[in-house]
């Protein structure tokens, strides 16, 4: 597995989620940057920028990555759609971010084809994109409605599953508004159940949670970190520097990749230690 550099702190959480997902697909395929370039038509330097959070990958690059990983591109394209909406503001905040006139969706020459082949490749990929636009638009509308419902109502079922077949996050503990009504208040009700620790905010063991995100999954991470003796600061449901530092300490302690991102392996480390 690659030892990735930490993503820029200025990166919008929606862009960060897309980049983290692409990184994991690359790791899963065991490809080098040069191999990735040869298979997608985008140069190794372009992929270094995309996976480093310095440039937003074009839609065709995201679709190509899904194809290499043997994954349905619908979910990745939905993440890309959301990331695209927030990228202009993110790009303005990134120090030394490159101008992206060359990132308009046209693959860079990687030496795998003749110079005259680029137009044919671009037309072919754009044709594929047009064919799936209607289906993706419908999926995006449904996904957006579900996302809004989960984030703003906090309602979920403990036995439901998401589109990937993973257990959906469940908010078992009541979340109330603060006196000013400005933010929710989370509580830690830690218990040992079915071989795992749960703190009552979320039951997920798969969700990717990273710096800059907020919600019950973050509060669950904070409660479990506190249970492990690694204080994340206030349990406020906001993934800030203290929470990130505590996550890295857990990852270092358990021999995981120290990237400060909570994924399946880090969830297992947080939930799996049996009580003494």
N, C-alpha and C positions, 0 to 999 in steps of 0.2 A: 504494500500500500504506500502511495506517495506521502512524503512529509511536506504538506502544503504550508506555504507562508500564510500568516494571519491576514485576513481580508481587511481592507481599509475600514477604519471605524466610521467614516462618513458614508459608507455604503447603505443605501436604503434597505430595510429588512426584506422587502419584496424582491429586490435585485439579489440580495445576499442568498435568499432561499433558492433562486434559480441557479446561481453559481455553485452553491454547495451540492445541489442535485447533480449538476454536470460533472463536478469533481468526482462524486461517488460513482457515476457511470463510467468515467475514464478509469478509475481504480479497479472497478469490477472487471473491465475488459482487459486490464493489464497492458494497455498500450502506452508507448512512448509518445512524445509530442510529434516526432517525425512520422510515426506510424499513423497517428490520428490525422495529421495533415494529408498523408497519402490517401487515406480512406474517405476524407470529407471534401477535399479540394480547397480547404482553407489552410494557409501556411502555419508552420509551427509557431512563428512569432505572434500570429493572430490569436492562436489558441492560448498562448501564454498570457496575452492581454485579457482574453475572455475569462479564463479560469483564475486570473489574478484580480478580477474585479475592476480592471482599468478601462475596459471597453465592453459595451453590451453586444453579445453575439447576435448576428443576424438570425432571422427566423429559419432560413435554410440550414444554417450551421446546427441549430438546435434539433431540427428534424433529422439531419444526417447523424447526429450523435445518438438519437433514439434508435435509428435504424441499425447502427453498429452494435448497440447494446441489446437488440432484439426486443425492444420495448415499444408499446403502443405510444405514438408521439402525442396523443391528445393531451395527456396530463402535462407534459413538458411544454407544449405550445400554449396551454392555458397559463402556466407560470410565466412564460415569455411575454404573453400579452399583458399581464399585470405588471411585470418588471418594466416593460417598454413605457408604460404610462408614467412611471416614477423615475425613469432614467435621466431625463433632462435636468431635473433638480439635483439628482445625485452627481451627475457629471460636473455641474457647476461647483460642487463642494469638494470634489476630489483634487488634491494638489497635483499639478502637472498632468492632468488627464488629456490624452491626445484628441485632436479633432477627428471626427469620424466620417469625413467625406468619403473615405475609401471603404467604410463599413456599411455600405448601403444594401448589402445582400449579394454582391457579386463575389464569387470565390477568387482568392488570389492564386497566382500561378505557383504551383508547387513542383513543377518539373515532371509531373505524372502524365501530362498530355502536351500536345502541340499547342503553340500560341493561338492558333485559330480556333481551337476547340472551346474556348471559354464562353463564347456567345451561345453555342449549342447547349452547353451545360447549364447556363443561366436560364435559357428559355425552357429547357426541360424541367428544371426545378420550379420555375415560376408556374408552369402548367400544372405540376403536381399540387402546388399550393392552391391554385384556383379551384382545382377539383375538390379539395377538402375544406374549402373556406366555409361552405354552408353548414357542414357537419360540425366543424369546430366552433362556429358562431353559436350554434344551439347548445353545445356542451359548455361553452364559456358562460352563457346566460344562466344555465342551471347551476354551474359551479359557483358563480358569483352570488346567487341567491342563497345557496347553502352556506357559503363562507360568511356572509353577512348575518345569517341566522345564528350561526355558532358563536361568532365574535360578540354580537351585541345582545343576544338573549341569554347566552350561557347555558341553553337547554341542550341536553344530550342524554342518550340512553346508555346504560352501563353494558348492555349486551349487543349494541349495534356495531356494524363494521363499516369502514370507509370503502372507497372504490377500489383500493388495492387489497382488500380483504384483511386489513389490519384492524385491531380493536380501536374504536373511536374513543377520543378523549371524553371522560365523564366528569362532570362537576358535582361531586357528592356533597361537598360542604357548601353551606350558604355563602354567597358573595353579596355583601351589602355595600351601599354607597357610604362614603365618608360624610362627616357633618356638612362639608361644603358641597357635596355632591360631585366633586371633581374627579374622583377615582374610586375604584372598588377596593374593598378591604378583604384580604384573604386570611384564612386561619389554617393552622397546621393540626390535623387530627391524625397523627401517625399511628398506624397499627400494622401488625404482621398478619397477612392473609394469603392463604394458598401459596406459601413459599415466596412471597414478595412483600416489600414494604410499600404502603400506600399512605398518602397524607391527606386524602379527601378532596383534592382539587382536580386531579386528572388521573385516569387509569392507563394512559397511553404508555406503550413501551417501544414505539416506533417513530413518533413525531420528531422532526428536526427542529431544534430550538437553538437560536444563536443570538449574539450580541445585538441589541437594539430592538428585540421583539418584546411583546408584552401579552399577558393573558394568564389563564389558569395553568397552562402547561409550565410556564415560567415559575409560577408560585409553587407548583409541585416540585420542580427542581430545587428551588430555594429551601423548601421544607426538608427535603431528603438530604440536602447538603448539610443543613443545620443538625439533622439527626446523626449524620456521620462525623460531627465535630468540626466541620469546615464551614465556618460562618460566611454566608453570602451577604451579610448586612440585613437590612429590613426585608421582611417577606412582603413585598409590594407588587409582585407579578411583573416587574420590569427587569429585563436582562441587561444589567449595567456592568461596570468594571469589576465591582466586588464579586458579583455572581460569576462572571467569566473567570476571574482568578481562582475562585473556589472550584469551578469545574475543571480547570487545568490541573489543580492539585489532585483531584480524584483520578483524572486520566493518567497523570504521572505515577501515582501510587499503584494503579492497577495495570501498568504497562501498556496503556492504550496510546493511540496517536494524540498528542497534546495539541489540539487545535481550538479548544474552548467552545466547541460546538457539541451540543447534546444530541446524539443519535442512538440507534439501537444498542451499541456496545456500552455507551456511557449510561443509558437507562438501566441496562443490566447490572452495571456496577453499583448504581444508586439503589436499585430495588432488591438486589439479590443477596446482600449480606445477612445471614441468619442471626437472630437475636442471641445474645450471650446469656 
